[in-house]
Amino acid sequence: TFNMMGTIMANMGAEYNYRAMTAFEQALKIYQQQIGFGSEESAACLKNLYLLLHQQRVDIKSSEDEEEETASVACYECYTCTEATRNPL
């Protein structure tokens, strides 16, 4: 099923996340059309979709935090170099 395919692709790495999300969306659409809203299958598919989106958000946040740390270190080093040039000993 699409739900199983999405689970496999989500575990294959970040480059497959979009494909996994598409598979989960298709599975959800099929489950809701065939079985109805609120079924266990739909709930499991929604859970998988939520977990994938949550992981992407965490990855984005952690990469932003790393960029901020790098930027602040670079700015501090730049500021230190500028100060050293202005006030030579």
C-alpha positions as CSV (number, residue, x, y, z in Angstrom):
1,T,0.0,0.0,0.0
2,F,1.0,3.6,-0.2
3,N,1.2,3.9,3.5
4,M,3.8,1.1,3.6
5,M,5.7,2.7,0.7
6,G,5.7,6.0,2.5
7,T,7.1,4.4,5.7
8,I,9.9,2.8,3.7
9,M,10.8,6.0,1.9
10,A,10.7,8.1,5.1
11,N,13.3,5.7,6.5
12,M,15.5,5.9,3.4
13,G,16.7,9.5,4.2
14,A,15.9,13.1,3.8
15,E,16.1,13.0,0.0
16,Y,13.1,10.7,-0.1
17,N,10.9,12.7,2.4
18,Y,8.9,14.5,-0.3
19,R,8.1,11.1,-2.0
20,A,7.1,9.7,1.3
21,M,4.8,12.6,2.1
22,T,3.2,12.2,-1.3
23,A,2.7,8.4,-0.6
24,F,1.1,9.1,2.8
25,E,-1.2,11.7,1.2
26,Q,-2.3,9.2,-1.4
27,A,-2.9,6.5,1.2
28,L,-4.9,8.9,3.3
29,K,-7.1,9.8,0.3
30,I,-7.7,6.2,-0.5
31,Y,-8.4,5.2,3.1
32,Q,-10.9,8.0,3.5
33,Q,-12.7,7.2,0.2
34,Q,-12.8,3.4,0.7
35,I,-13.2,3.0,4.5
36,G,-14.3,6.4,5.6
37,F,-13.1,9.1,7.8
38,G,-11.9,8.2,11.3
39,S,-10.9,4.7,10.5
40,E,-7.8,3.1,12.1
41,E,-6.0,3.0,8.8
42,S,-6.6,6.7,8.2
43,A,-5.4,7.5,11.8
44,A,-2.2,5.4,11.3
45,C,-1.5,7.2,8.0
46,L,-2.1,10.6,9.5
47,K,0.3,9.7,12.4
48,N,3.0,8.8,9.8
49,L,2.4,12.0,7.9
50,Y,2.6,14.0,11.2
51,L,5.8,12.3,12.3
52,L,7.4,13.0,8.9
53,L,6.4,16.7,9.0
54,H,7.6,17.0,12.6
55,Q,11.0,15.5,11.8
56,Q,11.4,17.9,8.9
57,R,10.6,20.8,11.2
58,V,13.1,19.6,13.7
59,D,15.8,19.2,11.1
60,I,15.1,22.7,9.7
61,K,15.2,24.2,13.2
62,S,18.5,22.5,14.1
63,S,20.1,23.6,10.9
64,E,19.0,27.2,11.6
65,D,20.5,27.0,15.1
66,E,23.8,25.7,13.7
67,E,23.8,28.6,11.1
68,E,23.1,31.1,13.9
69,E,26.0,29.7,16.0
70,T,28.4,29.8,13.1
71,A,27.3,33.4,12.2
72,S,27.7,34.6,15.7
73,V,31.2,33.1,15.9
74,A,32.2,34.6,12.6
75,C,30.8,38.0,13.6
76,Y,32.7,37.9,16.9
77,E,35.9,36.9,15.2
78,C,35.4,39.7,12.6
79,Y,34.7,42.2,15.4
80,T,37.8,41.0,17.3
81,C,40.0,41.4,14.3
82,T,38.6,44.9,13.7
83,E,39.2,45.9,17.3
84,A,42.8,44.6,17.2
85,T,43.5,46.6,14.0
86,R,42.1,49.8,15.5
87,N,44.0,49.6,18.7
88,P,47.4,48.1,18.1
89,L,49.6,47.5,21.1
